[in-house]
Amino acid sequence: MDIKITQRDQSKRSSVDFDNLAFGNQFSDHMLVCKFTGGEWESPAIIPYGKIQYDPAMSVLHYGQGVFEGMKAFSYKDGKVNIFRPESHYERFVESCERVQIPAIPKEVFLDGLDKLVDLDRDWVPADKFKSLYIRPFAFATDEFLGLKSSDTFSFIIITGPVGNYYKEGIKPVKLTTMPDYVRAVKGGVGAAKVPGNYAASLYPTTKAKEQGYTQVLWLDAVERKYVEEVGTSNIFFVFENEIVTPPLGGSILPGITRRSMIQLARDKGHTVNERKITINEVFEASKDGSLKEIFATGTAAVLSPVGSIHHQGEEIVVDRDKMGPISEDLYTTLTGIHHGENDDEHDWCHVI
């Protein structure tokens, strides 16, 4: 599709230390912008990355009508760039938009715009295998009106930036704790959508967890406070002697794209993967009797994070504080190999530009 491109006069890439990338604090030269007015999405444009100006009464600031996605692009040794599973991310983005009544972004705007943006800033994709270009599409209500109603106008923007590891631990095991006094989402709510409010509500208990020395919260269900649901930024997997278990999607858990990829890869390798309810007590009992072998969390930002320990109501189980387990490591190595073109892409997940 025809996308107007206005290039930055001079790249700011030389000011970025690619050898010491953190997560989420560096941004590439350009961004894609598109507006919804008069009942339709206008033609998108790619412009230099920079500040945006909106009215203080803008609807999203007061009522939270917004959604976002998290994606990644990876480098191949031959200079090509792989945007991982963009269609799956587009589908989830549209589902999130529907849940909070944002008009669906046309597929060609999302995917073609993404291609052109990443291609224009392809020099920002790190060559290091353990780094990537993070991609953040987001849409939000822009009506200048104070009153609870769906907005009539919206903006859609894609920004990108080079990133290193999400957690300071890197790929070493992280420490989790439950927070039974707090909940992330309930069925019928917006837990399955990628909306800002889900994350804002998690900030206070996550801060408390970090003050106690933990990396993230392991969320339990909102009704009985006993079924494991997900980690603050990831889906969770438990490796037992004869099966790998991850909680089922049911409206209160984000349907992770990396989660879906790991389930497929584990089954490809002959593992039995069950999406079933699992209580925190079952996890602790399995740890005590030795049948729990590994725990790991998956998400676009971190890819795969081994879990070294879980704290719950004064008790703690320890899986491995030093390294990934063999199954976790095998899955991580396989997926990162696909990301960078080193392993066969048997499921056509890679979109190479």
Number of C-alpha atoms within 10 A of each C-alpha: 10 10 15 12 17 12 15 12 8 8 13 11 15 7 8 14 10 19 10 8 17 17 18 18 9 18 21 26 23 24 27 25 21 21 20 20 13 9 9 15 19 14 14 20 19 22 17 17 18 12 5 5 6 9 11 11 14 19 26 19 14 14 16 14 24 25 25 21 19 17 22 23 30 28 25 21 12 7 12 15 26 24 23 23 19 21 15 14 19 20 13 21 24 19 18 23 24 14 16 17 14 24 17 18 20 13 13 10 21 23 16 14 23 22 17 17 24 25 15 17 18 20 16 23 28 23 18 15 15 14 23 26 29 25 22 17 22 20 27 25 25 23 18 16 14 11 11 9 11 15 20 17 21 23 18 22 19 23 21 29 23 26 26 24 18 18 17 12 12 15 21 17 24 24 21 24 25 25 20 18 9 16 17 26 23 16 14 10 12 20 21 23 26 24 24 13 17 17 15 10 14 18 13 11 20 21 15 14 20 15 10 10 12 19 21 23 27 27 27 24 21 18 11 8 18 18 18 22 29 23 21 21 20 26 24 25 25 19 21 18 11 11 13 22 20 24 20 16 15 14 16 21 24 21 19 21 20 22 22 14 16 23 20 14 19 18 13 10 11 8 16 15 19 15 13 11 14 17 17 19 13 14 18 19 14 16 18 12 8 12 14 21 17 23 27 23 25 25 21 19 21 18 18 28 25 28 29 22 18 23 18 16 9 6 9 14 16 16 21 18 14 13 16 23 19 11 18 23 17 14 18 21 14 17 21 17 16 20 27 23 20 13 13 12 13 9 9 9 17 21 15 15 14
